[in-house]
Amino acid sequence: MPRPLLLAILLLTLLASVTAAQSAPFDLAAALAAAQPGDTIVVPPGVYAGPVVVDVPGLTLEGQEGAVIDGGGLGDVVTITAPDVILRGLTIRHSGKSLDQEHAGITGKAPRLLIENNQLEDVLFGIYLKEAPDSVLRSNRVTGMDLPISRRGDGVRIWQSPGALVEGNYVYDTRDVVMWFASDAVLRGNVIENGRYGLHFMFSDNQTVEENILRSNSVGAYLMYSRGLTMTNNLLLDNYGPSGYGVALKDVDDVHAVGNRIVNNRVGIYVDNSPREGDAFVIFEDNLTAYNEIGIEMLPSVSRNVYTNNIFQENREQVAIAGGGELRGNDWARAGWGNYWSDYAGFDADGDLVGDLPYRSTSLYENLMEKYPNLRLFQLSPATDALDLAARAFPLFQPRAKMADEFPLMTPPEPAAVPGVPEPPLLINLAAALGMLALAGVVLFLGIRRPGASRRNP
């Protein structure tokens, strides 16, 4: 055979084999089976059947745009059993539906995992870490199944996995983002909405919760049976479920909540037996608590709470005591500096920005509501004002103050900024208020002048 013809045949054969290799579908299972520690597998666009198990230490499994792993509605979709694995850029969908077996989109069972930039859709549990310490969950988007809230799984569950970083995730339509026996974690910049508990802590010490948005859940954040919790610059908004707490504390010690916005919840702050220990503390400072049904609700046994430099703005009931009674042993000011109360009616004769009379919570109607909760139906009605007016006119009926802030602030402090949230028009601008007063004065003046003018000019 002539040499040129032989070369042409060999070239055509080589091109045909390359074309066939390019058109062959990517075999994810084979790639995982052949992978060595430290390898990177890039998953091209396409739909790949789950379940997928990653059991190679240090492996990076990275999806290109359009790479989907579909669990087919059976079991866990992706399970990681080796340490130091990176899982990123994948769409993971259709887990099983068994709450008993805790079917999840991603289940991590090894230390130091990095799970980032994944999209999880139609999954019962979203990301579930089980004994996976020092792992990072970053910039994932988790959407749960279309189920009643009692049948959903948790968007993120971290169990016996200390040292976690949960950052920049969006979790929607799941049950909770829950930390169980998972101390020393940081939860930063997450958006969690339309769930049961936005954040839920159980037996998890030394938690840092900052710059999260917890919106339209039954409870924004429920902190339970833990010690050492710091909440900074979070937004807790529109949490109006059966409990409806913005932030709730139960049996927790050493809590420092600073710079949070707690707005339009059924109860802004709820405190039950916190702190527990005699040497522990609960401190709320520089927070904005506004437009809630109840600003703060506390059990009568609660003591050793400190509230200073907070804004309590137009809550329907500023302070409530669950079951009635009187709060004792709490500090509503520190170093001669209390809180701003929008319903404070005192004055500041010496101009030091602190009211000369204490702020006292002494509403007869509020005291009645604590004994008869159904009376809340009539709140803001003329009956409310009539009862409180009668109590002020006849001191015999004036109830004991539930609490007293001895150093109320005359003007609200500047509320802390929450990253990614525009400044809401929560506080009335002084210039606008003066303008309204001037307008009212003009209207009153014209109303007085007109009758006189008509008498002079019949």
Protein Blocks (a to p, Z undefined) as FASTA:
>chain_A
ZZklmmmmmmmmmmmmmmmmmmpccdfklmmmmpcehiacdddedddddddddfbehiac
dddehiacdehlpajfbdcfbehiacehiacehiafbfklopafbdcfbehiacehiace
hifbfcdcehighiacehiacddddddfklpccfbdcehighiacehiacehiabdcdeh
ighiacehiacehifblbacehiahiadehiacehifblbdcehiehiadehiacehiab
fnopabdcehiahiadehiacehifblbdcehiafbfkbccddehiacehifblbdcdfk
bghiacehiacehiablbacehiajdehiafbeehiacddfkbcbdcfkonopafbdcdd
fbfklmmmmmmmmlmmmgoiaklmmmmmmmmmmmmlpccdfbdcfbbcfbdcdddddehi
acddfbccfklmmmmmmmmmmmmmmmmmmmmmmmmmZZ
